[in-house]
């Protein structure tokens, strides 16, 4: 599983990255977490507001900072 955090590197993007790592640990899921900061790459996903969470190339959230429990629920649906 590859998880991408799309964003400029702002505080919200950093928080989403941290929350994603916590959620992965809670769910017992192994995944590669990548940060995507290039605006052209972000726009290629059709995302206009960041931070965004992409799991296996599917945008599952954008424009908000998800809490770890919310991310765990998403991980359960994509596995």
PLY file of the C-alpha trace (Angstrom):
ply
format ascii 1.0
element vertex 79
property float x
property float y
property float z
element edge 78
property int vertex1
property int vertex2
end_header
0.00 0.00 0.00
1.27 3.44 -0.90
-0.15 6.46 0.91
0.54 9.97 -0.33
0.00 13.20 1.56
-0.56 16.02 -0.92
0.26 19.52 0.24
2.75 22.35 0.43
4.31 21.17 3.68
2.16 23.45 5.86
1.25 22.65 9.46
-1.95 20.86 8.39
0.00 18.67 5.97
2.50 17.75 8.66
-0.33 16.94 11.09
-2.08 14.75 8.52
1.19 12.88 7.93
1.63 12.29 11.67
-2.01 11.21 12.07
-1.64 8.80 9.15
1.39 7.16 10.75
-0.49 6.80 14.04
-3.47 5.28 12.20
-1.24 2.79 10.39
0.25 1.67 13.70
-3.20 1.37 15.32
-4.55 -0.64 12.38
-1.43 -2.80 12.12
-1.07 -1.88 8.45
2.26 -1.59 6.67
2.40 1.13 4.04
4.84 3.50 2.42
3.98 7.11 3.32
5.11 9.73 0.82
4.79 13.51 0.80
3.90 15.18 -2.50
4.63 18.90 -2.47
4.95 19.75 -6.17
1.90 21.79 -7.23
1.79 20.17 -10.68
1.74 16.68 -9.14
-0.99 17.73 -6.71
-3.10 19.22 -9.50
-2.75 15.96 -11.47
-4.94 14.34 -8.80
-7.63 16.98 -9.34
-7.17 18.25 -5.80
-7.66 21.98 -5.34
-7.52 22.15 -1.54
-4.90 20.54 0.65
-3.98 18.59 2.61
-5.17 15.54 0.71
-4.84 11.85 1.45
-4.28 9.43 -1.44
-4.27 5.66 -0.91
-3.05 3.51 -3.80
-3.60 6.41 -6.23
-7.19 7.05 -5.07
-8.00 10.39 -3.41
-9.87 9.51 -0.21
-9.87 12.91 1.51
-8.95 16.51 0.78
-9.21 19.92 2.39
-9.19 18.68 5.98
-6.95 17.13 8.60
-8.32 13.71 9.44
-7.94 12.31 12.94
-6.19 8.93 13.32
-9.50 7.13 14.02
-10.99 8.53 10.79
-7.98 7.31 8.85
-8.25 3.85 10.42
-11.87 3.64 9.16
-10.72 4.55 5.65
-7.92 1.98 5.80
-10.45 -0.71 6.73
-12.53 0.05 3.64
-9.62 0.01 1.17
-7.94 -3.19 2.32
0 1
1 2
2 3
3 4
4 5
5 6
6 7
7 8
8 9
9 10
10 11
11 12
12 13
13 14
14 15
15 16
16 17
17 18
18 19
19 20
20 21
21 22
22 23
23 24
24 25
25 26
26 27
27 28
28 29
29 30
30 31
31 32
32 33
33 34
34 35
35 36
36 37
37 38
38 39
39 40
40 41
41 42
42 43
43 44
44 45
45 46
46 47
47 48
48 49
49 50
50 51
51 52
52 53
53 54
54 55
55 56
56 57
57 58
58 59
59 60
60 61
61 62
62 63
63 64
64 65
65 66
66 67
67 68
68 69
69 70
70 71
71 72
72 73
73 74
74 75
75 76
76 77
77 78
